[in-house]
Structures are given as C-alpha cells and as structure tokens.
Amino acid sequence: MITDDNAALAVQGLTKRYRPEGAPAVVDLSFTLPRGATWGLLGGNGAGKTTTIAMLLGLLVPSGGRILALGHDMAVDRFAALARMNFSSPYVALPHRLSVAENLMVYAHLYGVPKPRQRIEELAEQLQLTDLLKRPAGELSAGQKTRVALAKSLVNRPDLLLLDEPTASLDPDTGDWVRSWLERYRAESGCAILLASHNMAEVERLCAEVLVLRAGRVVDRGSPSALLERYGRDDLEEVFLDIARERGNAAERADGSAEQMA
Ligand SMILES: Nc1ncnc2c1ncn2[C@@H]1O[C@H](COP(=O)(O)OP(=O)(O)OP(=O)(O)O)[C@@H](O)[C@H]1O
C-alpha cells in the first residue's frame, strides 16, 4: 500500500498493457518522487517513458498499480491533483490559428488562474516570449513552440511538472538557457519535476535521481554520480549505452556475467 502523502508522486506497481496478448509497455513501476526534486526517466525508443507520463497525467488508464499525485489517488480523485499539475510534451500541438497569447489564455482559464493576463505577461517576460505573443502558434519555429509549450506548462504554477523531452528541438544555446531556467524555477518554486529525456547531459545536470527503463521495466536507478561510479564511466551517455546494449555495470563487465546475460 502507498501512503506517502508528502511525496509529489508515489507510484506502486504501475503496469500498462495496450493489448492483452501483447508485451506490456510498462511493468511493475514503483518510485516515490519527493516534493521539490527533479528526477529523470531514461530509456531508448519504446522503453515506456511516454506511456508512463500519460498514466501519471490520467490520460491513459493503467492496467495495474496505483498513483498518488500530490497526495491524491489518481484512480478516484484525479481532478484535485490535475489542478496542481501540468505537463509539456512535443506530441501535443497548440491550436495553430490562435495567437500565442490566446493559447496561453485558454489554458489559464482552464486552470482557473487568477489574474490570467498578468500571469501570461510574467511568463512571456521570463521565457522571452513577449515578441511572440501576437503571432499565430502555427507560424512559430519548433524551438519557439517548445518555449511556448513550457510557458503553457507553468501557467497554473504547478507543484508537479511532467516534462517529456523539454529541450528536444532547441538549439544548444537555447537548450542550455531553458535548463538553467528550469533549475532556477525548481529552486524558487519548490515544484517537483519528472523529466523524460534522451539528452544525457540534461539528465546529468538537472536530475537528482534517474530511473532507467528498458522494455517497460526499471533496469537500474540512482543518482547520476552513483550510476557513473557503478558503470565505471565518465558520462551518462556511456552508462545509457551499457544498459541499452546489456553490457552490464563495471562489476558485471569485470567478471563476464554481462555477456552471459546478453
Ligand atoms: N497507443 C498504443 N497502442 C499500442 N502500443 C503502444 C501505444 N503507444 C505506445 N505503444 C507501445 O508501448 C511501448 C512503449 O512506448 P512509449 O511511447 O511509452 O515509449 P517511449 O519510451 O516514450 O519511446 P520514445 O523514446 O520513442 O518516445 C512501445 O513498444 C510502443 O510500441
């Protein structure tokens, strides 16, 4: 049973099968994300990251397991939690004909944000979107859309933020700027962040703890520094490759058990 009301997220035994006969997309996932922490979900294509985030948001019904988000059981009380959560995903397109300001206003109303115009101006200033507010969302570059999506995800000052590939289409300079911004925002707001990313440098920089998924299962976890030490590597990219290619950690490679596992 999960009872951790003080956690931002407490997940136990979370499982998703899209088809009864097929392989599960997520299997028996359990973790507790503390309030105010940033954790990462790592894994190759098809590992189950997006499926996990969709279940955490109540967009997909789990086949098994339980989710407590900000102390609310998502199976019975999801709207209380969702009002204090938000997300950003490259898979969700903003209505193209609405301007950036109109898009943000729709979301501000959906979340019942007090003084919505003021909040939008504040976010636009913080995320350097002021010059884009009157532009139709459909005319923006991929990088500009990503920054607007980030503003959308913060409109209700969430206590729990789920970010799927938040810097995927950003150039290195803007990506770095967004990462610094997210670090500062988390520190100032106390918001907990769960981040799915293929960018190892991003995960290493932002995340206190990383869950590594392969074929829907957590195959390893730990802080970036603990993973680097366990795998005897200098950067998380090499750790990711060791796990994806089933080469094992440093001890397993040394005694040859990784080759037997693969
Ligand atoms: N709607 C769906 N119906 C059936 N299977 C699905 C569906 N969505 C995802 N899957 C399967 O579930 C598994 C996990 O997919 P998911 O999109 O969660 O992975 P991911 O880690 O987000 O991958 P990526 O890094 O490519 O975005 C994959 O095998 C995928 O084919």
The ligand as an SDF file (V2000), in Angstrom:
LIG
                    3D

 31 33  0  0  0  0  0  0  0  0999 V2000
   -1.3010    3.5120  -28.4490 N   0  0  0  0  0  0  0  0  0  0  0  0
   -0.5150    2.4380  -28.4120 C   0  0  0  0  0  0  0  0  0  0  0  0
   -1.0020    1.2130  -28.7310 N   0  0  0  0  0  0  0  0  0  0  0  0
   -0.2200    0.1190  -28.6610 C   0  0  0  0  0  0  0  0  0  0  0  0
    1.0860    0.1360  -28.2770 N   0  0  0  0  0  0  0  0  0  0  0  0
    1.6170    1.3290  -27.9500 C   0  0  0  0  0  0  0  0  0  0  0  0
    0.8510    2.5360  -27.9890 C   0  0  0  0  0  0  0  0  0  0  0  0
    1.6550    3.5660  -27.5940 N   0  0  0  0  0  0  0  0  0  0  0  0
    2.8650    3.0160  -27.3270 C   0  0  0  0  0  0  0  0  0  0  0  0
    2.8370    1.6760  -27.5410 N   0  0  0  0  0  0  0  0  0  0  0  0
    3.9560    0.7420  -27.3260 C   0  0  0  0  0  0  0  0  0  0  0  0
    4.3490    0.8340  -25.9580 O   0  0  0  0  0  0  0  0  0  0  0  0
    5.7660    0.7490  -25.8410 C   0  0  0  0  0  0  0  0  0  0  0  0
    6.2830    1.9690  -25.0800 C   0  0  0  0  0  0  0  0  0  0  0  0
    6.0870    3.1180  -25.8930 O   0  0  0  0  0  0  0  0  0  0  0  0
    6.3610    4.6030  -25.3620 P   0  0  0  0  0  0  0  0  0  0  0  0
    5.8520    5.5550  -26.3860 O   0  0  0  0  0  0  0  0  0  0  0  0
    5.8380    4.7040  -23.9870 O   0  0  0  0  0  0  0  0  0  0  0  0
    7.9500    4.6110  -25.3060 O   0  0  0  0  0  0  0  0  0  0  0  0
    8.9700    5.8270  -25.1130 P   0  0  0  0  0  0  0  0  0  0  0  0
    9.9740    5.3760  -24.0950 O   0  0  0  0  0  0  0  0  0  0  0  0
    8.2480    7.0820  -24.8320 O   0  0  0  0  0  0  0  0  0  0  0  0
    9.6640    5.8870  -26.5320 O   0  0  0  0  0  0  0  0  0  0  0  0
   10.2890    7.1320  -27.3680 P   0  0  0  0  0  0  0  0  0  0  0  0
   11.6060    7.4460  -26.7250 O   0  0  0  0  0  0  0  0  0  0  0  0
   10.4430    6.5400  -28.7260 O   0  0  0  0  0  0  0  0  0  0  0  0
    9.3200    8.2700  -27.3310 O   0  0  0  0  0  0  0  0  0  0  0  0
    6.3170    0.6190  -27.2680 C   0  0  0  0  0  0  0  0  0  0  0  0
    6.5540   -0.7470  -27.5090 O   0  0  0  0  0  0  0  0  0  0  0  0
    5.1820    1.1370  -28.1290 C   0  0  0  0  0  0  0  0  0  0  0  0
    5.1750    0.4990  -29.3850 O   0  0  0  0  0  0  0  0  0  0  0  0
  1  2  1  0
  2  3  1  0
  2  7  2  0
  3  4  2  0
  4  5  1  0
  5  6  2  0
  6  7  1  0
  6 10  1  0
  7  8  1  0
  8  9  2  0
  9 10  1  0
 10 11  1  0
 11 12  1  0
 11 30  1  0
 12 13  1  0
 13 14  1  0
 13 28  1  0
 14 15  1  0
 15 16  1  0
 16 17  2  0
 16 18  1  0
 16 19  1  0
 19 20  1  0
 20 21  2  0
 20 22  1  0
 20 23  1  0
 23 24  1  0
 24 25  2  0
 24 26  1  0
 24 27  1  0
 28 29  1  0
 28 30  1  0
 30 31  1  0
M  END
$$$$
